[in-house]
Amino acid sequence: MVFPEGTPIDGVVSRLAGLGSQLAGLPGAGLLTVVAAVAVGVLVANFLVRLIGRPVARRVSRQSVAQTIVRGVRAGTIGAALLVGLSAAGFQFEELLLGTAVFSAVIGIVLAPLVGNFINGVFVLADQPFEIGDMIELEDGTAGFVEDITIRYTKIFTLDNTFLVVPNGTMRERDVTNLSAEDERTRRSIDVLVTYESDIPEARRRIERAARDCEAVIDGGPDIRIGVARYMAGPDCRLHEFGDNGILLRLRYWVKKPYKLAKVQSDVNTKIRQRLGDPEANVTMAYPHRHLVFDDTSGVARVEAGSGTSKGVDPDASAAATPDLSDDAADSDRPGTDASAPSNDGGARHDRDDRGGGGAGR
């Protein structure tokens, strides 16, 4: 539509131009322009996120990558609106670049960790070591579910109902065990020590049967393939080694889900204890024993008949004060010889001193 010259439209345009120049002359007008531009950018970014959110989620199989794309669109839209607002406010970008060139080295040192996290975040998204929803375990034993993966950090929801935020720079340096990447079945092992006198075949059968009694344990079926190898799906107990205190049996079993490994292991241990504790099993669980051996260098124990207690004597002191009494012991076996009769040797004198020192010993 074309309006002829001299129409009221020209007056409206001229008035709006005059109003714009007056607003530009007000103090703080540039800041208001920037704020308005950013506000418009936020609205446009939210609209774009709602518009492309579902198509991106359908096209990209990995949830973390899809969320990163959506966040990038949001941040890019708001950043573009900020630049437009600064340009409309008359900001000179050449002066900004010239002024910040002096502080470029300092800014680079300060932002180095942040830039490193960004780069490592890209590698985490590209290498795909874990995905949102996977159960992972860190090298320090912390286990949990991956809640979110961003360019800067990885958020883990631990099994203790707490959040753990790990920067991607640190995350890539850690050893991370992914328990639910593709196959949720997880193999565990339990060592059981039995005595050498136990019925080993019966012990192996009872240990395997105890693991099968647990509902969370895979009790059989086709072999489970790991790489090019195949492993028995049911519980398998093998004779692992001959130890100092007994025979070590090692049970290997598969758990259906890795989310309650501690509870499953406790249940299996309880079943094993019940099975091996049966008197008909002819199986005894071994544990280390300690034998104390006393010889002629171990000293002499003094026993008080009245109190029923014993007092230890230093081996060196007792060896020096108490000579060999083998002759007296030999004389005591002869007829008519009293072993307790006093004699002229040092042992008799030592015995008299003990009797004289404690009246309760008579």
Residue pairs with C-beta under 8 A, 6 or more apart in sequence:
3 9
23 29
29 89
30 89
30 90
30 91
31 89
33 85
33 88
33 89
34 82
34 85
34 86
34 88
34 89
35 85
36 85
37 81
37 82
37 84
37 85
37 86
37 88
38 78
38 81
38 82
38 85
40 81
41 77
41 78
41 79
41 80
41 81
41 82
41 84
41 85
42 78
42 81
44 77
44 81
45 73
45 74
45 77
45 78
45 81
46 74
48 73
48 74
48 77
49 70
49 73
49 74
52 70
52 73
53 70
56 66
56 69
56 70
57 63
57 66
60 66
60 69
62 125
62 128
62 131
63 131
63 132
63 133
64 125
64 131
64 132
64 148
64 149
65 125
67 132
67 148
67 149
67 150
68 125
68 149
68 150
68 151
71 150
71 151
86 93
87 93
100 107
113 167
113 169
114 152
116 169
117 151
117 152
117 153
117 167
117 168
117 169
118 151
118 152
118 168
120 167
120 168
120 169
120 171
120 172
121 149
121 150
121 151
121 152
121 153
121 168
122 151
123 168
123 172
124 149
124 154
124 168
124 171
124 172
125 149
125 151
129 176
129 178
130 136
130 146
130 149
130 176
130 178
130 181
131 146
131 149
131 181
132 146
132 147
132 148
132 149
133 145
133 146
133 180
134 145
134 146
134 178
134 179
134 180
134 181
135 143
135 144
135 145
135 146
135 178
135 179
135 180
135 258
135 259
136 143
136 144
136 145
136 146
136 156
136 176
136 177
136 178
136 179
137 143
137 176
137 177
137 179
138 174
138 175
138 176
138 177
139 174
139 175
139 176
142 156
142 158
142 164
143 158
143 159
143 179
144 156
144 157
144 158
144 159
144 164
145 156
145 157
146 154
146 155
146 156
146 157
147 155
147 156
147 157
147 163
148 154
148 155
149 155
151 168
152 167
152 168
153 165
153 166
153 167
153 168
153 171
154 165
154 166
154 168
154 171
155 163
155 164
155 165
155 166
156 163
156 164
156 165
156 166
157 163
157 164
158 164
166 174
179 186
179 258
180 258
184 256
184 257
184 258
185 218
185 224
185 254
185 255
185 256
186 254
186 255
186 258
186 261
187 224
187 231
187 252
187 253
187 254
187 255
188 252
188 253
188 254
188 255
188 261
188 264
188 265
189 250
189 251
189 252
189 253
190 250
190 251
190 253
190 265
190 268
190 269
190 272
191 240
191 248
191 249
191 250
191 251
192 203
192 207
192 237
192 248
192 249
192 250
192 251
192 272
192 276
192 285
193 243
193 245
193 246
193 247
193 248
193 249
193 285
193 286
193 287
194 200
194 203
194 246
194 247
194 249
194 276
194 283
194 284
194 285
194 286
195 246
195 247
195 284
195 285
195 286
196 246
196 247
197 284
198 246
198 247
198 282
198 283
198 284
199 281
199 282
199 283
200 239
200 247
200 249
202 281
202 282
202 283
203 237
203 249
203 276
203 281
203 283
204 237
204 238
204 239
204 249
205 237
206 272
206 275
206 276
206 278
206 281
206 283
207 235
207 237
207 249
207 251
207 272
207 275
207 276
208 234
208 235
208 236
208 237
208 251
209 275
210 268
210 271
210 272
210 274
210 275
211 217
211 219
211 235
211 251
211 253
211 268
211 271
211 272
212 219
212 220
212 234
212 235
213 271
214 264
214 267
214 268
214 271
216 255
216 256
216 257
216 260
216 263
216 264
216 267
217 235
217 253
217 254
217 255
217 256
217 264
217 268
218 233
218 234
218 253
218 254
218 255
218 256
219 234
219 235
220 233
220 234
221 233
221 234
222 233
223 230
223 231
223 232
223 233
224 230
224 231
224 232
224 233
224 254
225 231
231 252
233 254
234 253
235 251
235 252
235 253
236 251
236 252
236 253
237 249
237 250
237 251
237 252
238 249
238 250
238 252
239 247
239 248
239 249
240 248
240 249
240 250
241 247
241 248
242 248
243 286
244 288
245 286
245 287
245 288
245 289
246 286
247 286
251 268
251 272
253 268
255 261
255 264
273 285
275 281
276 283
276 284
276 285
296 319
297 315
297 319
298 315
299 312
299 313
299 314
299 315
299 318
299 319
300 313
300 318
300 322
301 310
301 311
301 312
301 313
302 310
302 311
302 313
302 354
303 309
303 310
304 310
304 311
304 358
304 360
304 361
305 360
305 361
306 360
306 361
307 360
321 346
321 350
322 346
322 347
322 350
323 345
323 346
323 347
325 347
327 345
328 339
328 343
328 345
328 347
328 348
329 339
331 337
331 339
332 338
332 339
342 348
342 351
342 352
354 361
355 361
355 362
